[in-house]
Amino acid sequence: RNDVGYAALKSVITKEKKDRMESFVLAETFKYFYLLFNPAALDFDAVTFNTEAHPLRASWPKSPVSEPGDHTTP
């Protein structure tokens, strides 16, 4: 962290920082932090997240899916 935002380290030895902030810091990382620490924000049983932390409505099958060749009868 610096005075105006977040930056990556240019060198771990000198702790010199790069003069830039990666876009994913705001777009993804902080979104994941928000979701982790505010679980009431979304119903985690009803959504799943893509790699950019966008929630997607989960649509799970209501009954087991039969495998090809499975010809069992009730």
Phi and psi in radians as a Rosetta constraint file:
Dihedral C 1 N 2 CA 2 C 2 CIRCULARHARMONIC -2.315 0.35
Dihedral N 2 CA 2 C 2 N 3 CIRCULARHARMONIC -2.953 0.35
Dihedral C 2 N 3 CA 3 C 3 CIRCULARHARMONIC -1.131 0.35
Dihedral N 3 CA 3 C 3 N 4 CIRCULARHARMONIC -0.479 0.35
Dihedral C 3 N 4 CA 4 C 4 CIRCULARHARMONIC -2.091 0.35
Dihedral N 4 CA 4 C 4 N 5 CIRCULARHARMONIC 0.109 0.35
Dihedral C 4 N 5 CA 5 C 5 CIRCULARHARMONIC 2.827 0.35
Dihedral N 5 CA 5 C 5 N 6 CIRCULARHARMONIC -2.604 0.35
Dihedral C 5 N 6 CA 6 C 6 CIRCULARHARMONIC -2.102 0.35
Dihedral N 6 CA 6 C 6 N 7 CIRCULARHARMONIC 2.557 0.35
Dihedral C 6 N 7 CA 7 C 7 CIRCULARHARMONIC -2.460 0.35
Dihedral N 7 CA 7 C 7 N 8 CIRCULARHARMONIC 2.683 0.35
Dihedral C 7 N 8 CA 8 C 8 CIRCULARHARMONIC -1.430 0.35
Dihedral N 8 CA 8 C 8 N 9 CIRCULARHARMONIC 2.756 0.35
Dihedral C 8 N 9 CA 9 C 9 CIRCULARHARMONIC -1.441 0.35
Dihedral N 9 CA 9 C 9 N 10 CIRCULARHARMONIC 2.354 0.35
Dihedral C 9 N 10 CA 10 C 10 CIRCULARHARMONIC -1.396 0.35
Dihedral N 10 CA 10 C 10 N 11 CIRCULARHARMONIC -0.628 0.35
Dihedral C 10 N 11 CA 11 C 11 CIRCULARHARMONIC -2.510 0.35
Dihedral N 11 CA 11 C 11 N 12 CIRCULARHARMONIC 2.238 0.35
Dihedral C 11 N 12 CA 12 C 12 CIRCULARHARMONIC -1.321 0.35
Dihedral N 12 CA 12 C 12 N 13 CIRCULARHARMONIC -0.319 0.35
Dihedral C 12 N 13 CA 13 C 13 CIRCULARHARMONIC -1.360 0.35
Dihedral N 13 CA 13 C 13 N 14 CIRCULARHARMONIC -0.876 0.35
Dihedral C 13 N 14 CA 14 C 14 CIRCULARHARMONIC -1.565 0.35
Dihedral N 14 CA 14 C 14 N 15 CIRCULARHARMONIC -0.208 0.35
Dihedral C 14 N 15 CA 15 C 15 CIRCULARHARMONIC 1.099 0.35
Dihedral N 15 CA 15 C 15 N 16 CIRCULARHARMONIC 0.372 0.35
Dihedral C 15 N 16 CA 16 C 16 CIRCULARHARMONIC -1.195 0.35
Dihedral N 16 CA 16 C 16 N 17 CIRCULARHARMONIC 2.411 0.35
Dihedral C 16 N 17 CA 17 C 17 CIRCULARHARMONIC -1.745 0.35
Dihedral N 17 CA 17 C 17 N 18 CIRCULARHARMONIC 2.640 0.35
Dihedral C 17 N 18 CA 18 C 18 CIRCULARHARMONIC -1.313 0.35
Dihedral N 18 CA 18 C 18 N 19 CIRCULARHARMONIC 2.684 0.35
Dihedral C 18 N 19 CA 19 C 19 CIRCULARHARMONIC -1.596 0.35
Dihedral N 19 CA 19 C 19 N 20 CIRCULARHARMONIC 0.936 0.35
Dihedral C 19 N 20 CA 20 C 20 CIRCULARHARMONIC -2.902 0.35
Dihedral N 20 CA 20 C 20 N 21 CIRCULARHARMONIC 2.789 0.35
Dihedral C 20 N 21 CA 21 C 21 CIRCULARHARMONIC -2.142 0.35
Dihedral N 21 CA 21 C 21 N 22 CIRCULARHARMONIC 2.221 0.35
Dihedral C 21 N 22 CA 22 C 22 CIRCULARHARMONIC -1.136 0.35
Dihedral N 22 CA 22 C 22 N 23 CIRCULARHARMONIC 2.476 0.35
Dihedral C 22 N 23 CA 23 C 23 CIRCULARHARMONIC -1.141 0.35
Dihedral N 23 CA 23 C 23 N 24 CIRCULARHARMONIC -0.522 0.35
Dihedral C 23 N 24 CA 24 C 24 CIRCULARHARMONIC -1.196 0.35
Dihedral N 24 CA 24 C 24 N 25 CIRCULARHARMONIC -0.294 0.35
Dihedral C 24 N 25 CA 25 C 25 CIRCULARHARMONIC -1.020 0.35
Dihedral N 25 CA 25 C 25 N 26 CIRCULARHARMONIC -0.849 0.35
Dihedral C 25 N 26 CA 26 C 26 CIRCULARHARMONIC -1.400 0.35
Dihedral N 26 CA 26 C 26 N 27 CIRCULARHARMONIC -0.765 0.35
Dihedral C 26 N 27 CA 27 C 27 CIRCULARHARMONIC -1.212 0.35
Dihedral N 27 CA 27 C 27 N 28 CIRCULARHARMONIC -0.548 0.35
Dihedral C 27 N 28 CA 28 C 28 CIRCULARHARMONIC -2.169 0.35
Dihedral N 28 CA 28 C 28 N 29 CIRCULARHARMONIC -0.966 0.35
Dihedral C 28 N 29 CA 29 C 29 CIRCULARHARMONIC -1.031 0.35
Dihedral N 29 CA 29 C 29 N 30 CIRCULARHARMONIC -0.873 0.35
Dihedral C 29 N 30 CA 30 C 30 CIRCULARHARMONIC -1.203 0.35
Dihedral N 30 CA 30 C 30 N 31 CIRCULARHARMONIC -0.502 0.35
Dihedral C 30 N 31 CA 31 C 31 CIRCULARHARMONIC -1.143 0.35
Dihedral N 31 CA 31 C 31 N 32 CIRCULARHARMONIC -0.729 0.35
Dihedral C 31 N 32 CA 32 C 32 CIRCULARHARMONIC -1.122 0.35
Dihedral N 32 CA 32 C 32 N 33 CIRCULARHARMONIC -0.738 0.35
Dihedral C 32 N 33 CA 33 C 33 CIRCULARHARMONIC -1.029 0.35
Dihedral N 33 CA 33 C 33 N 34 CIRCULARHARMONIC -0.781 0.35
Dihedral C 33 N 34 CA 34 C 34 CIRCULARHARMONIC -1.032 0.35
Dihedral N 34 CA 34 C 34 N 35 CIRCULARHARMONIC -0.824 0.35
Dihedral C 34 N 35 CA 35 C 35 CIRCULARHARMONIC -1.153 0.35
Dihedral N 35 CA 35 C 35 N 36 CIRCULARHARMONIC -0.620 0.35
Dihedral C 35 N 36 CA 36 C 36 CIRCULARHARMONIC -1.153 0.35
Dihedral N 36 CA 36 C 36 N 37 CIRCULARHARMONIC -0.696 0.35
Dihedral C 36 N 37 CA 37 C 37 CIRCULARHARMONIC -1.720 0.35
Dihedral N 37 CA 37 C 37 N 38 CIRCULARHARMONIC 0.037 0.35
Dihedral C 37 N 38 CA 38 C 38 CIRCULARHARMONIC -2.340 0.35
Dihedral N 38 CA 38 C 38 N 39 CIRCULARHARMONIC 1.180 0.35
Dihedral C 38 N 39 CA 39 C 39 CIRCULARHARMONIC -1.102 0.35
Dihedral N 39 CA 39 C 39 N 40 CIRCULARHARMONIC -0.325 0.35
Dihedral C 39 N 40 CA 40 C 40 CIRCULARHARMONIC -1.298 0.35
Dihedral N 40 CA 40 C 40 N 41 CIRCULARHARMONIC -0.141 0.35
Dihedral C 40 N 41 CA 41 C 41 CIRCULARHARMONIC -1.121 0.35
Dihedral N 41 CA 41 C 41 N 42 CIRCULARHARMONIC -0.660 0.35
Dihedral C 41 N 42 CA 42 C 42 CIRCULARHARMONIC -2.471 0.35
Dihedral N 42 CA 42 C 42 N 43 CIRCULARHARMONIC 2.682 0.35
Dihedral C 42 N 43 CA 43 C 43 CIRCULARHARMONIC -1.455 0.35
Dihedral N 43 CA 43 C 43 N 44 CIRCULARHARMONIC 1.820 0.35
Dihedral C 43 N 44 CA 44 C 44 CIRCULARHARMONIC -1.168 0.35
Dihedral N 44 CA 44 C 44 N 45 CIRCULARHARMONIC -0.256 0.35
Dihedral C 44 N 45 CA 45 C 45 CIRCULARHARMONIC -1.421 0.35
Dihedral N 45 CA 45 C 45 N 46 CIRCULARHARMONIC -0.254 0.35
Dihedral C 45 N 46 CA 46 C 46 CIRCULARHARMONIC -1.905 0.35
Dihedral N 46 CA 46 C 46 N 47 CIRCULARHARMONIC -0.142 0.35
Dihedral C 46 N 47 CA 47 C 47 CIRCULARHARMONIC -2.318 0.35
Dihedral N 47 CA 47 C 47 N 48 CIRCULARHARMONIC 2.797 0.35
Dihedral C 47 N 48 CA 48 C 48 CIRCULARHARMONIC -2.335 0.35
Dihedral N 48 CA 48 C 48 N 49 CIRCULARHARMONIC 2.831 0.35
Dihedral C 48 N 49 CA 49 C 49 CIRCULARHARMONIC -2.035 0.35
Dihedral N 49 CA 49 C 49 N 50 CIRCULARHARMONIC 2.464 0.35
Dihedral C 49 N 50 CA 50 C 50 CIRCULARHARMONIC -1.470 0.35
Dihedral N 50 CA 50 C 50 N 51 CIRCULARHARMONIC -3.085 0.35
Dihedral C 50 N 51 CA 51 C 51 CIRCULARHARMONIC -1.194 0.35
Dihedral N 51 CA 51 C 51 N 52 CIRCULARHARMONIC -0.252 0.35
Dihedral C 51 N 52 CA 52 C 52 CIRCULARHARMONIC -1.798 0.35
Dihedral N 52 CA 52 C 52 N 53 CIRCULARHARMONIC 0.293 0.35
Dihedral C 52 N 53 CA 53 C 53 CIRCULARHARMONIC 1.164 0.35
Dihedral N 53 CA 53 C 53 N 54 CIRCULARHARMONIC 0.449 0.35
Dihedral C 53 N 54 CA 54 C 54 CIRCULARHARMONIC -1.496 0.35
Dihedral N 54 CA 54 C 54 N 55 CIRCULARHARMONIC 2.237 0.35
Dihedral C 54 N 55 CA 55 C 55 CIRCULARHARMONIC -1.311 0.35
Dihedral N 55 CA 55 C 55 N 56 CIRCULARHARMONIC 2.382 0.35
Dihedral C 55 N 56 CA 56 C 56 CIRCULARHARMONIC -2.131 0.35
Dihedral N 56 CA 56 C 56 N 57 CIRCULARHARMONIC 2.366 0.35
Dihedral C 56 N 57 CA 57 C 57 CIRCULARHARMONIC -1.111 0.35
Dihedral N 57 CA 57 C 57 N 58 CIRCULARHARMONIC 2.198 0.35
Dihedral C 57 N 58 CA 58 C 58 CIRCULARHARMONIC -1.435 0.35
Dihedral N 58 CA 58 C 58 N 59 CIRCULARHARMONIC 2.374 0.35
Dihedral C 58 N 59 CA 59 C 59 CIRCULARHARMONIC -2.220 0.35
Dihedral N 59 CA 59 C 59 N 60 CIRCULARHARMONIC 1.517 0.35
Dihedral C 59 N 60 CA 60 C 60 CIRCULARHARMONIC -1.501 0.35
Dihedral N 60 CA 60 C 60 N 61 CIRCULARHARMONIC 2.533 0.35
Dihedral C 60 N 61 CA 61 C 61 CIRCULARHARMONIC -1.106 0.35
Dihedral N 61 CA 61 C 61 N 62 CIRCULARHARMONIC 2.460 0.35
Dihedral C 61 N 62 CA 62 C 62 CIRCULARHARMONIC -1.383 0.35
Dihedral N 62 CA 62 C 62 N 63 CIRCULARHARMONIC -0.387 0.35
Dihedral C 62 N 63 CA 63 C 63 CIRCULARHARMONIC -2.285 0.35
Dihedral N 63 CA 63 C 63 N 64 CIRCULARHARMONIC 2.756 0.35
Dihedral C 63 N 64 CA 64 C 64 CIRCULARHARMONIC -1.027 0.35
Dihedral N 64 CA 64 C 64 N 65 CIRCULARHARMONIC 2.470 0.35
Dihedral C 64 N 65 CA 65 C 65 CIRCULARHARMONIC -1.521 0.35
Dihedral N 65 CA 65 C 65 N 66 CIRCULARHARMONIC 2.276 0.35
Dihedral C 65 N 66 CA 66 C 66 CIRCULARHARMONIC -1.388 0.35
Dihedral N 66 CA 66 C 66 N 67 CIRCULARHARMONIC 2.588 0.35
Dihedral C 66 N 67 CA 67 C 67 CIRCULARHARMONIC -1.452 0.35
Dihedral N 67 CA 67 C 67 N 68 CIRCULARHARMONIC 2.660 0.35
Dihedral C 67 N 68 CA 68 C 68 CIRCULARHARMONIC -0.988 0.35
Dihedral N 68 CA 68 C 68 N 69 CIRCULARHARMONIC 2.333 0.35
Dihedral C 68 N 69 CA 69 C 69 CIRCULARHARMONIC 1.561 0.35
Dihedral N 69 CA 69 C 69 N 70 CIRCULARHARMONIC -0.105 0.35
Dihedral C 69 N 70 CA 70 C 70 CIRCULARHARMONIC -1.490 0.35
Dihedral N 70 CA 70 C 70 N 71 CIRCULARHARMONIC 1.801 0.35
Dihedral C 70 N 71 CA 71 C 71 CIRCULARHARMONIC -1.997 0.35
Dihedral N 71 CA 71 C 71 N 72 CIRCULARHARMONIC 0.797 0.35
Dihedral C 71 N 72 CA 72 C 72 CIRCULARHARMONIC -1.364 0.35
Dihedral N 72 CA 72 C 72 N 73 CIRCULARHARMONIC 2.547 0.35
Dihedral C 72 N 73 CA 73 C 73 CIRCULARHARMONIC -2.079 0.35
Dihedral N 73 CA 73 C 73 N 74 CIRCULARHARMONIC 2.580 0.35
